[in-house]
């Protein structure tokens, strides 16, 4: 009887584990769809701005016959068209990399692509973006599409933490001791109360009352999803926050050729020096 009960309990436990795993996968899929919807909203707004710029300067060129005005209008149209091409390339890159397979990826380029998609939003909310990228950053072994979801989520959170505008500092450096590439996203906003800090990665926990005016945030899945993705990449997330001073989230991802990497034989691609400090235009 005891052996039979043990087998029954074991079968029930296995079933519960399977159900739990299935629910986690469904939740991750839901979180991914939320991120995709927010990305589509952001991209649509970006393209609308570009189209308005092209139309307005085309009309300006038609109204004025002098060469100087028309030349200026053409320059603005070409600039807007080039920006549209960059956004398209970034979105197509994300769409192409839909698999969960991991490959050597340039974290600096992923960060720049995410910033490109959010440039209009950062400008609208008067966010000044500062960047500090170390020399010769090795690639990280990741699914680029999934990590870009994480980057977009953290960047949007940082923007929302500064509703009246402010500074957003991005740092990318190599931590040779831990074999990781570290990306720090630092805002100078309201900060997170100490009693709430341990719960911010909990499923469905959110300090927001709902989506903001841009339609983003409030589901309680954002940070939970980010932690799930980073842990699947054998990475870590660290957070430091002070009320009234802001928050810093550091994402630590295994560098290619590190002991934490799944493939130590993949060559490291050197990244050109990228240390700039500027305000988004």
Helices and strands as residue ranges (DSSP letters): H 2-63, H 67-96, E 103-105, H 107-117, H 119-124, E 127-133, E 140-142, H 144-160, E 166-175, E 180-187, H 194-197, H 222-232, E 236-242, E 246-254
